[in-house]
């Protein structure tokens, strides 16, 4: 039995992380999610959904918004996929979005802002996201940029 199989341990950990977030940020989060999407598995999914409902915030992969993770520059083994972090690739993704709300998963940043193995790719993402052709496509496609804060309160249903 691992800690993620123990509902009591999971609840304690999620609440601990929520308390830490509140202490550091001075507010509740705009949504709930987890590293490597572990919040989608049992029993974590039900616990996260319950806490999200109490906070009236959505859960990534469990709200009415779709998640698109194609703008990510590594495979599951950490090998680079540079062809995914390009202006043309992002424009293609934006042009292919269906109607409705979609979350574009990405991790933009600058080399010195976070340690780890995804440093070069973070800077590539930032450069692509700031490219004027991307902004032009957003305007042409009439895409409204928003955050989880803009989603309807309580939009947090998740498949357990």
C-alpha positions as CSV (number, residue, x, y, z in Angstrom):
1,X,0.0,0.0,0.0
2,X,1.4,3.4,-1.0
3,X,0.5,6.7,0.6
4,X,-1.6,7.6,-2.5
5,X,-3.8,4.5,-1.7
6,X,-4.6,5.7,1.8
7,X,-7.5,8.2,1.6
8,X,-6.8,9.6,5.0
9,X,-3.2,10.3,4.1
10,X,-4.2,11.8,0.8
11,X,-6.7,14.1,2.5
12,X,-4.1,15.2,5.1
13,X,-1.5,15.9,2.3
14,X,-4.0,17.8,0.1
15,X,-5.1,20.0,3.0
16,X,-1.5,20.6,4.0
17,X,-0.6,21.7,0.5
18,X,-3.7,23.9,0.5
19,X,-2.7,25.5,3.8
20,X,0.8,26.1,2.4
21,X,-0.5,27.7,-0.7
22,X,-2.8,30.0,1.4
23,X,0.2,31.0,3.6
24,X,2.5,31.7,0.7
25,X,-0.1,33.4,-1.6
26,X,-2.4,35.0,0.8
27,X,-5.5,33.5,-1.0
28,X,-7.2,30.4,-2.1
29,X,-6.1,28.8,-5.4
30,X,-8.0,29.5,-8.6
31,X,-8.1,25.7,-9.4
32,X,-6.7,22.4,-8.1
33,X,-4.4,20.1,-10.0
34,X,-1.3,18.0,-9.3
35,X,2.1,17.1,-10.5
36,X,2.0,14.5,-13.3
37,X,-1.8,14.6,-13.1
38,X,-2.0,12.1,-10.1
39,X,-5.2,13.8,-9.0
40,X,-7.0,11.9,-11.7
41,X,-6.5,8.5,-10.0
42,X,-8.4,6.9,-7.1
43,X,-8.8,7.7,-4.3
44,X,-7.1,11.1,-4.9
45,X,-9.7,12.2,-7.5
46,X,-12.7,12.0,-5.1
47,X,-10.8,13.8,-2.4
48,X,-9.6,16.6,-4.7
49,X,-13.1,17.0,-6.1
50,X,-14.6,17.3,-2.6
51,X,-12.1,20.0,-1.6
52,X,-12.5,21.8,-4.9
53,X,-16.3,21.8,-4.4
54,X,-15.8,23.3,-0.9
55,X,-13.6,26.0,-2.4
56,X,-15.9,26.5,-5.4
57,X,-12.9,26.1,-7.8
58,X,-12.5,23.9,-10.9
59,X,-10.2,20.9,-11.1
60,X,-7.8,20.5,-14.0
61,X,-9.1,17.7,-16.3
62,X,-12.4,17.7,-14.4
63,X,-14.0,21.0,-15.3
64,X,-16.0,22.0,-18.4
65,X,-12.7,23.2,-20.0
66,X,-10.7,20.9,-22.2
67,X,-7.0,20.4,-21.6
68,X,-4.5,20.6,-24.4
69,X,-1.0,19.5,-23.6
70,X,0.6,19.4,-27.1
71,X,2.7,22.6,-26.4
72,X,5.2,20.7,-24.3
73,X,8.7,20.0,-25.4
74,X,9.6,16.6,-23.9
75,X,8.4,13.1,-24.1
76,X,7.5,10.9,-21.1
77,X,11.2,10.0,-20.7
78,X,12.4,13.6,-20.7
79,X,13.7,13.6,-24.3
80,X,13.4,16.9,-26.1
81,X,10.6,17.4,-28.6
82,X,11.7,20.8,-30.0
83,X,9.3,20.5,-32.9
84,X,6.3,21.0,-30.5
85,X,7.6,24.3,-29.1
86,X,7.5,26.4,-32.3
87,X,5.4,29.3,-33.4
88,X,4.0,27.2,-36.3
89,X,3.1,24.4,-34.0
90,X,1.3,26.6,-31.5
91,X,-0.5,28.5,-34.3
92,X,-1.7,25.1,-35.6
93,X,-3.0,24.2,-32.1
94,X,-4.8,27.5,-31.7
95,X,-6.4,27.3,-35.1
96,X,-7.6,23.7,-34.4
97,X,-9.3,24.5,-31.0
98,X,-13.0,23.5,-30.9
99,X,-15.6,26.0,-29.6
100,X,-15.7,26.3,-25.8
101,X,-13.0,26.6,-23.1
102,X,-9.6,25.0,-23.5
103,X,-6.7,25.1,-21.2
104,X,-3.3,25.2,-22.9
105,X,-0.9,23.4,-20.7
106,X,2.6,25.0,-20.8
107,X,5.5,25.9,-18.5
108,X,7.0,29.2,-19.8
109,X,9.8,30.8,-17.9
110,X,13.3,32.1,-17.9
111,X,16.4,30.1,-17.4
112,X,17.0,31.3,-13.9
113,X,13.5,31.2,-12.5
114,X,13.2,27.5,-11.7
115,X,15.7,24.6,-11.5
116,X,15.0,21.3,-13.2
117,X,15.3,19.4,-16.4
118,X,12.8,21.5,-18.4
119,X,14.9,24.8,-18.4
120,X,15.7,25.3,-22.1
121,X,12.2,24.3,-23.1
122,X,10.6,26.8,-20.6
123,X,12.5,29.7,-22.3
124,X,11.5,28.4,-25.8
125,X,7.8,28.4,-24.6
126,X,8.1,31.9,-23.3
127,X,9.6,33.1,-26.6
128,X,6.9,31.4,-28.7
129,X,4.1,32.7,-26.5
130,X,5.4,36.2,-26.9
131,X,5.8,36.0,-30.7
132,X,3.6,38.6,-32.4
133,X,2.3,36.0,-34.9
134,X,0.8,34.1,-32.0
135,X,-1.0,37.2,-30.8
136,X,-2.2,37.9,-34.3
137,X,-3.6,34.3,-34.5
138,X,-5.3,34.7,-31.1
139,X,-7.0,37.8,-32.4
140,X,-7.9,36.4,-35.8
141,X,-9.4,33.2,-34.3
142,X,-11.3,35.4,-31.7
143,X,-9.8,33.5,-28.8
144,X,-10.5,35.0,-25.4
145,X,-7.6,34.6,-23.0
146,X,-8.7,33.9,-19.5
147,X,-7.6,32.1,-16.3
148,X,-9.3,29.6,-14.1
149,X,-10.5,32.5,-12.1
150,X,-12.8,33.3,-15.0
151,X,-14.5,29.9,-15.0
152,X,-17.9,29.6,-13.3
153,X,-17.6,28.9,-9.5
154,X,-18.0,25.3,-8.6
155,X,-17.2,24.1,-12.1
156,X,-15.2,21.2,-10.7
157,X,-16.8,17.9,-11.6
158,X,-14.2,15.2,-11.9
159,X,-14.5,11.6,-13.0
160,X,-13.4,9.5,-10.0
